[in-house]
């Protein structure tokens, strides 16, 4: 059985290889044949002497993963199951926590938490390293493998452990349907339009045009375009959107591995709107194409914090067995061939937003039920949250005194819980949810204010 598996592996490896004529001129075909034979012998040695059973698909997936791991963090092999997940996600909706991730040096990095996602509400940030999923260390997994673990059925919980700087943080998150394509428009004071774009998918530009039509009815001439935490999408979609906002001329240069250069241009004769673009560290890829063209053509003001810095293009190919591959095929450059990759877009006006850091609050145990006189981290967390919500508690110290007891009863009454003062599981969950809502509702969006001010100048 093991010898048969070896032969199958060798045949599959050779048959699934590209023809030698497809490789570059520097590729040594004789050495490649020798390397394949050498690998066949290694597989034979291991399979025949390994103590346990080995699944053929696992071996093959490992070989493919190994090959793509020597490329870059954005190149990956997808098993049929993983590729199906990718297709579902690109369709615009999936069940999960709402993070765009990538793999780099064996670590899963958050590119951006999606707007209105459970991940964003919990406090996960761009560049967090996801270390644990439900207690399992995912170091070494591909991004697609990690995605399968993070996703799940609607309403089910998942514990995400991240490394942020020198801290290790844990987040209890409930999975929910994630809509990945959102364009939202409204009119602010002084008749300034606000346009939030969460990605650059195939239907994004049509959605933007609908919002612009509404702006035109109200004679809106100034627009804030919010692409914060927009992880990108289609290059063509970004180009099409630029044709709505910046004037004619080259807006992005794409240099392919084949040596070909493709130049994308805007055909817009005259700017219709005065624009300010909001970006942050979660703005990446196609978003940086958009923001870069606005900045380097001097046809709008960029406000916020420095973008992610992903200036490369991946191509996705489906394979006959249902699997898929994605690998880097080009690098793009902004106006005047300004580089973006690992550099990012620096705003014209740099503004940091302040936000309540939920990670500073101790996690509830979800098992203990503190009562009057108890001393614990659960009590400390309850005190800290109640204090943040405006309840009349003393300086949090983890001691469940009479004053805190009375305020817990008040909180339970306010939230239609049984008012008996015990910090039970339902109260812990409600306290945490109230904190999340409070943090979202009480953000002073200094970046948006700066963008509006820039448009009014």
C-alpha positions as CSV (number, residue, x, y, z in Angstrom):
1,X,0.0,0.0,0.0
2,X,2.8,2.4,0.9
3,X,4.8,1.6,-2.3
4,X,1.7,2.2,-4.3
5,X,1.2,5.5,-2.7
6,X,4.8,6.5,-3.5
7,X,4.2,5.7,-7.2
8,X,1.0,7.6,-7.3
9,X,2.7,10.6,-5.7
10,X,5.5,10.6,-8.1
11,X,3.2,10.4,-11.1
12,X,0.9,13.1,-9.8
13,X,3.8,15.4,-9.1
14,X,5.2,15.0,-12.6
15,X,1.8,15.2,-14.4
16,X,0.8,18.3,-12.4
17,X,4.0,20.1,-13.2
18,X,4.1,22.8,-15.9
19,X,5.7,21.9,-19.2
20,X,9.3,22.9,-19.2
21,X,8.8,25.3,-22.0
22,X,6.7,27.4,-19.6
23,X,9.6,28.1,-17.3
24,X,12.0,31.0,-17.8
25,X,15.2,30.7,-19.8
26,X,17.3,30.3,-16.6
27,X,15.4,27.3,-15.5
28,X,17.6,24.1,-15.4
29,X,15.3,21.4,-16.8
30,X,17.8,18.6,-16.2
31,X,18.2,19.6,-12.6
32,X,14.5,19.8,-12.2
33,X,14.1,16.2,-13.4
34,X,16.8,15.2,-11.0
35,X,15.1,17.0,-8.1
36,X,11.8,15.3,-8.8
37,X,13.5,11.9,-8.7
38,X,15.2,12.9,-5.5
39,X,11.9,14.0,-3.9
40,X,10.3,10.7,-5.0
41,X,13.0,8.8,-3.1
42,X,12.5,10.9,0.0
43,X,8.8,10.3,-0.1
44,X,9.4,6.6,-0.6
45,X,11.8,6.5,2.4
46,X,9.5,8.3,4.7
47,X,6.3,6.5,3.7
48,X,7.9,3.1,4.0
49,X,9.4,3.8,7.5
50,X,6.9,6.2,9.0
51,X,5.2,4.8,12.1
52,X,1.6,5.9,11.3
53,X,-0.8,6.0,8.4
54,X,-0.3,8.9,6.0
55,X,-3.2,10.4,3.9
56,X,-2.2,11.0,0.3
57,X,-4.1,14.2,0.0
58,X,-2.4,15.6,3.1
59,X,1.0,14.7,1.7
60,X,0.2,16.4,-1.6
61,X,-1.2,19.4,0.0
62,X,1.9,19.7,2.1
63,X,4.1,19.6,-1.0
64,X,2.0,22.3,-2.7
65,X,2.0,24.4,0.5
66,X,5.8,24.0,0.7
67,X,6.2,25.2,-2.9
68,X,4.1,28.3,-2.4
69,X,5.7,29.2,0.9
70,X,9.0,30.0,-0.9
71,X,7.2,32.7,-2.9
72,X,5.6,35.5,-0.9
73,X,3.0,35.9,1.8
74,X,0.3,36.5,-0.8
75,X,0.9,33.4,-2.9
76,X,-1.0,30.2,-1.8
77,X,-2.4,26.9,-2.8
78,X,-6.1,26.2,-2.0
79,X,-7.5,22.8,-1.4
80,X,-10.9,22.2,-3.1
81,X,-12.6,23.0,0.2
82,X,-10.5,26.2,0.8
83,X,-11.0,27.3,-2.8
84,X,-14.8,27.0,-2.4
85,X,-14.6,29.2,0.7
86,X,-12.7,31.8,-1.3
87,X,-15.4,31.8,-4.0
88,X,-18.2,32.1,-1.5
89,X,-16.4,35.0,0.2
90,X,-15.7,36.8,-3.1
91,X,-19.5,36.5,-3.8
92,X,-20.0,39.1,-1.1
93,X,-21.2,37.2,1.9
94,X,-19.9,34.6,4.4
95,X,-20.2,33.5,8.0
96,X,-17.3,34.5,10.2
97,X,-15.8,37.3,12.3
98,X,-14.9,39.6,9.4
99,X,-11.2,39.9,9.1
100,X,-9.0,40.0,6.0
101,X,-5.8,38.1,6.7
102,X,-2.5,37.1,5.1
103,X,0.3,34.7,6.0
104,X,3.8,36.0,6.5
105,X,6.8,33.9,7.8
106,X,4.4,31.4,9.3
107,X,2.3,34.0,11.0
108,X,-1.3,35.0,10.3
109,X,-1.5,38.8,10.0
110,X,-4.7,40.8,10.1
111,X,-4.7,43.1,7.0
112,X,-7.9,44.8,8.1
113,X,-11.0,44.0,10.2
114,X,-14.1,44.6,8.0
115,X,-16.5,47.5,8.8
116,X,-19.3,46.6,11.2
117,X,-17.8,43.2,11.7
118,X,-17.6,41.2,15.0
119,X,-13.8,41.4,14.8
120,X,-13.8,45.2,14.6
121,X,-16.4,45.5,17.4
122,X,-14.3,43.2,19.6
123,X,-11.2,45.4,19.1
124,X,-9.1,43.4,16.6
125,X,-6.8,45.7,14.7
126,X,-4.8,45.8,11.5
127,X,-1.4,44.1,11.9
128,X,-2.5,42.0,14.8
129,X,-1.0,38.5,14.6
130,X,-3.6,35.8,15.1
131,X,-1.8,33.2,17.2
132,X,-4.7,31.1,18.6
133,X,-8.1,30.0,17.4
134,X,-10.1,28.3,20.1
135,X,-6.9,27.6,22.0
136,X,-5.1,26.0,19.1
137,X,-1.8,27.5,17.9
138,X,-2.2,28.3,14.2
139,X,1.4,29.3,13.6
140,X,2.6,27.7,10.4
141,X,-0.9,27.5,8.8
142,X,-1.7,29.1,5.5
143,X,-4.1,32.0,5.4
144,X,-6.7,29.7,3.8
145,X,-6.3,27.0,6.5
146,X,-6.6,29.6,9.2
147,X,-9.8,31.0,7.5
148,X,-11.4,27.6,7.7
149,X,-10.8,27.5,11.4
150,X,-12.0,31.0,12.0
151,X,-15.2,30.6,10.0
152,X,-18.1,28.5,11.2
153,X,-21.8,28.4,11.7
154,X,-23.8,31.5,12.4
155,X,-24.2,32.3,16.1
156,X,-21.3,30.0,17.3
157,X,-18.5,31.5,19.4
158,X,-14.8,31.4,18.6
159,X,-11.9,32.5,20.8
160,X,-9.2,34.5,19.0
161,X,-5.9,35.0,20.6
162,X,-3.7,37.7,19.0
163,X,-0.2,39.2,19.6
164,X,-0.1,43.0,19.4
165,X,3.4,44.3,20.1
166,X,4.5,42.7,23.3
167,X,0.9,41.9,24.5
168,X,-1.0,38.7,24.0
169,X,-4.7,39.4,23.9
170,X,-7.8,37.2,23.8
171,X,-11.2,38.0,22.2
172,X,-14.4,36.0,22.5
173,X,-16.3,36.6,19.3
174,X,-19.6,35.3,17.9
175,X,-19.7,34.5,14.2
176,X,-22.3,36.2,12.1
177,X,-23.1,36.8,8.4
178,X,-20.5,39.2,7.0
179,X,-21.5,41.3,4.0
180,X,-18.3,42.2,2.3
181,X,-19.6,44.8,-0.2
182,X,-20.9,48.0,1.3
183,X,-21.3,51.4,-0.2
184,X,-23.0,53.9,2.1
185,X,-23.8,57.5,1.3
186,X,-25.2,60.4,3.3
187,X,-25.1,64.2,3.4
188,X,-23.3,65.9,6.2
189,X,-23.6,69.5,7.4
190,X,-22.9,72.3,4.9
191,X,-24.0,69.9,2.1
192,X,-20.9,67.8,2.1
193,X,-21.4,64.3,0.8
194,X,-20.0,61.3,2.8
195,X,-19.3,58.1,0.8
196,X,-18.1,55.0,2.6
197,X,-16.6,52.2,0.4
198,X,-15.6,49.0,2.1
199,X,-14.0,47.2,-0.9
200,X,-13.4,47.3,-4.6
201,X,-15.5,44.5,-6.0
202,X,-17.1,44.1,-9.4
203,X,-20.3,45.9,-8.3
204,X,-18.7,48.6,-6.2
205,X,-18.6,51.3,-8.9
206,X,-22.2,50.8,-9.8
207,X,-23.1,51.2,-6.2
208,X,-21.0,54.4,-6.0
209,X,-22.7,55.8,-9.1
210,X,-26.1,55.4,-7.4
211,X,-25.0,57.3,-4.4
212,X,-23.5,60.1,-6.6
213,X,-26.8,60.4,-8.4
214,X,-28.5,61.1,-5.0
215,X,-25.7,63.6,-4.2
216,X,-26.3,65.4,-7.6
217,X,-30.0,65.8,-6.8
218,X,-28.9,67.8,-3.7
219,X,-26.3,69.7,-5.6
220,X,-23.4,68.2,-3.6
221,X,-20.0,69.4,-4.8
222,X,-17.7,68.3,-2.0
223,X,-17.4,64.7,-0.9
224,X,-15.5,62.8,1.8
225,X,-14.6,59.3,0.5
226,X,-14.0,56.9,3.4
227,X,-11.9,53.9,2.5
228,X,-10.6,53.2,6.0
229,X,-10.3,49.5,6.6
230,X,-10.9,48.8,2.9
231,X,-8.6,45.9,2.2
232,X,-8.8,46.3,-1.6
233,X,-10.2,44.0,-4.3
234,X,-10.2,44.4,-8.1
235,X,-7.6,46.6,-9.7
236,X,-10.1,47.3,-12.5
237,X,-12.7,48.4,-10.0
238,X,-10.3,50.9,-8.4
239,X,-9.4,52.3,-11.9
240,X,-13.1,52.6,-12.8
241,X,-13.8,54.5,-9.6
242,X,-10.9,56.8,-10.3
243,X,-12.5,57.7,-13.6
244,X,-15.3,59.2,-11.5
245,X,-13.1,61.5,-9.5
246,X,-9.6,62.3,-11.0
247,X,-8.9,63.8,-14.4
248,X,-7.4,62.2,-17.5
249,X,-4.0,60.7,-17.6
250,X,-2.0,57.7,-16.3
251,X,-3.2,56.7,-12.8
252,X,-1.5,53.3,-12.2
253,X,1.4,51.3,-13.8
254,X,1.4,47.5,-13.6
255,X,4.7,45.8,-14.2
256,X,4.2,42.0,-14.9
257,X,6.6,39.2,-14.3
258,X,6.7,38.6,-18.1
259,X,8.2,42.0,-18.6
260,X,5.1,43.6,-19.9
261,X,3.9,46.9,-18.5
262,X,0.3,48.0,-18.5
263,X,-0.7,51.6,-18.0
264,X,-4.3,52.4,-16.8
265,X,-5.6,55.9,-17.4
266,X,-8.5,58.1,-16.4
267,X,-10.6,59.5,-19.2
268,X,-12.4,62.1,-17.0
269,X,-12.1,65.6,-18.6
270,X,-12.9,67.7,-15.6
271,X,-13.4,67.1,-11.9
272,X,-17.0,67.3,-10.8
273,X,-16.4,67.1,-7.0
274,X,-13.8,68.4,-4.6
275,X,-12.8,65.4,-2.6
276,X,-11.1,64.3,0.6
277,X,-10.1,60.6,1.1
278,X,-9.9,59.0,4.5
279,X,-7.4,56.1,4.9
280,X,-5.8,54.2,7.7
281,X,-3.5,51.2,8.3
282,X,-6.3,48.9,7.1
283,X,-6.4,50.5,3.7
284,X,-4.6,48.2,1.3
285,X,-4.0,47.1,-2.3
286,X,-6.6,48.5,-4.7
287,X,-7.5,51.1,-2.1
288,X,-3.9,52.4,-2.3
289,X,-4.2,52.6,-6.0
290,X,-7.2,54.9,-5.5
291,X,-5.7,57.0,-2.7
292,X,-2.3,57.2,-4.5
293,X,-3.8,58.5,-7.7
294,X,-5.7,61.2,-5.8
295,X,-2.6,62.2,-3.8
296,X,0.0,62.2,-6.5
297,X,-2.2,63.9,-9.1
298,X,-3.0,66.6,-6.5
299,X,-6.7,66.3,-7.1
300,X,-7.8,65.8,-3.5
301,X,-6.6,65.7,0.1
302,X,-5.7,62.4,1.9
303,X,-6.5,62.4,5.6
304,X,-5.9,59.8,8.3
305,X,-3.0,57.5,9.0
306,X,-0.5,55.7,6.7
307,X,-1.9,52.9,4.6
308,X,-0.9,49.2,4.7
309,X,1.6,49.1,1.8
310,X,0.5,46.3,-0.5
311,X,1.5,47.2,-4.0
312,X,1.4,43.9,-5.7
313,X,-1.1,42.0,-7.8
314,X,-2.2,38.4,-7.5
315,X,-3.8,36.2,-10.2
316,X,-6.1,33.4,-9.2
317,X,-6.4,30.1,-11.2
318,X,-8.9,27.3,-10.7
319,X,-7.5,23.8,-11.3
320,X,-9.3,20.8,-12.7
321,X,-9.6,18.9,-9.4
322,X,-11.5,21.9,-7.8
323,X,-8.5,23.3,-6.1
324,X,-7.0,26.7,-6.8
325,X,-3.8,28.7,-6.7
326,X,-3.1,32.4,-6.2
327,X,0.3,33.9,-6.7
328,X,1.9,37.3,-7.3
329,X,2.2,38.1,-11.0
330,X,2.9,41.9,-11.0
331,X,3.7,45.0,-9.0
332,X,1.9,48.2,-9.4
333,X,3.2,51.8,-9.1
334,X,1.1,54.9,-8.6
335,X,1.2,58.2,-10.6
336,X,4.7,59.0,-12.0
337,X,5.6,55.4,-11.1
338,X,5.7,56.1,-7.4
339,X,6.2,52.9,-5.5
340,X,3.6,51.7,-3.0
341,X,4.6,48.1,-1.9
342,X,5.9,48.0,1.7
343,X,5.8,51.8,1.6
344,X,2.1,52.7,1.7
345,X,0.4,56.1,1.1
346,X,1.2,58.8,3.6
347,X,-1.7,61.2,4.2
348,X,-1.5,64.9,3.5
349,X,-3.1,65.5,6.9
350,X,-2.1,62.9,9.5
351,X,-4.8,62.4,12.2
352,X,-5.1,59.6,14.8
353,X,-8.6,58.6,16.1
354,X,-9.0,57.9,19.8
355,X,-10.9,54.9,20.8
356,X,-11.7,52.9,23.9
357,X,-9.3,50.0,24.0
358,X,-11.5,47.0,25.0
359,X,-8.5,44.8,25.4
360,X,-7.6,46.7,28.6
361,X,-10.6,45.3,30.4
362,X,-10.1,41.9,32.1
363,X,-11.9,39.1,30.4
364,X,-14.9,37.6,32.3
365,X,-14.4,34.0,33.3
366,X,-17.9,33.1,32.0
367,X,-17.9,30.4,34.8
368,X,-17.7,32.2,38.1
369,X,-20.7,34.2,39.5
370,X,-19.4,36.8,42.0
371,X,-21.6,37.9,44.8
372,X,-21.3,40.6,47.5
373,X,-17.9,40.4,49.2
374,X,-16.2,38.5,46.5
375,X,-12.7,39.6,45.2
376,X,-11.9,38.6,41.6
377,X,-11.0,39.7,38.1
378,X,-14.7,39.3,37.2
379,X,-15.5,42.0,39.8
380,X,-12.7,44.2,38.5
381,X,-14.0,43.9,34.9
382,X,-17.6,44.7,36.0
383,X,-16.4,47.7,38.0
384,X,-14.4,49.0,35.1
385,X,-17.2,48.6,32.6
386,X,-19.8,50.2,34.9
387,X,-17.4,53.1,35.5
388,X,-17.0,53.6,31.7
389,X,-20.8,53.4,31.2
390,X,-21.3,56.2,33.8
391,X,-22.5,54.2,36.7
392,X,-21.7,55.5,40.2
393,X,-18.9,53.1,41.4
394,X,-15.7,53.8,43.3
395,X,-12.3,53.4,41.7
396,X,-12.2,49.8,40.4
397,X,-10.2,47.5,42.7
398,X,-11.8,44.0,42.2
399,X,-13.5,44.1,45.6
400,X,-17.3,43.6,45.4
401,X,-18.5,46.2,47.9
402,X,-22.0,47.4,48.7
403,X,-21.8,50.4,46.4
404,X,-20.8,48.3,43.4
405,X,-23.5,45.7,44.4
406,X,-26.2,48.4,44.2
407,X,-24.9,49.6,40.8
408,X,-24.9,46.1,39.4
409,X,-28.6,45.8,40.4
410,X,-29.3,49.1,38.7
411,X,-27.5,47.9,35.6
412,X,-29.5,44.6,35.7
413,X,-32.7,46.6,36.0
414,X,-31.7,48.9,33.1
415,X,-31.1,45.9,30.9
416,X,-34.1,43.8,31.8
417,X,-32.0,41.2,33.7
418,X,-33.0,39.6,37.0
419,X,-31.9,42.3,39.6
420,X,-30.3,40.3,42.4
421,X,-26.7,41.7,42.3
422,X,-24.9,38.5,41.4
423,X,-22.6,39.0,38.4
424,X,-23.9,35.9,36.6
425,X,-23.1,34.8,33.1
426,X,-26.0,36.7,31.5
427,X,-24.8,39.9,33.3
428,X,-21.2,39.4,32.2
429,X,-22.3,39.0,28.6
430,X,-24.6,42.0,28.8
431,X,-21.9,44.2,30.5
432,X,-19.4,43.2,27.7
433,X,-21.9,44.0,24.9
434,X,-22.8,47.3,26.5
435,X,-19.1,48.2,26.6
436,X,-18.7,47.3,22.9
437,X,-21.7,49.5,21.9
438,X,-20.4,52.3,24.1
439,X,-17.0,52.2,22.5
440,X,-18.5,52.4,19.0
441,X,-21.0,55.1,19.8
442,X,-18.6,57.4,21.6
443,X,-15.8,57.6,19.0
444,X,-14.9,61.2,18.3
445,X,-14.1,60.8,14.6
446,X,-11.2,63.3,14.4
447,X,-10.2,62.0,11.0
448,X,-13.7,62.8,9.5
449,X,-13.7,66.2,11.1
450,X,-10.3,67.0,9.6
451,X,-11.5,65.9,6.2
452,X,-14.6,68.1,6.4
453,X,-12.4,71.0,7.6
454,X,-10.1,70.5,4.6
455,X,-13.0,70.6,2.2
456,X,-14.3,73.8,3.7
457,X,-11.0,75.6,3.4
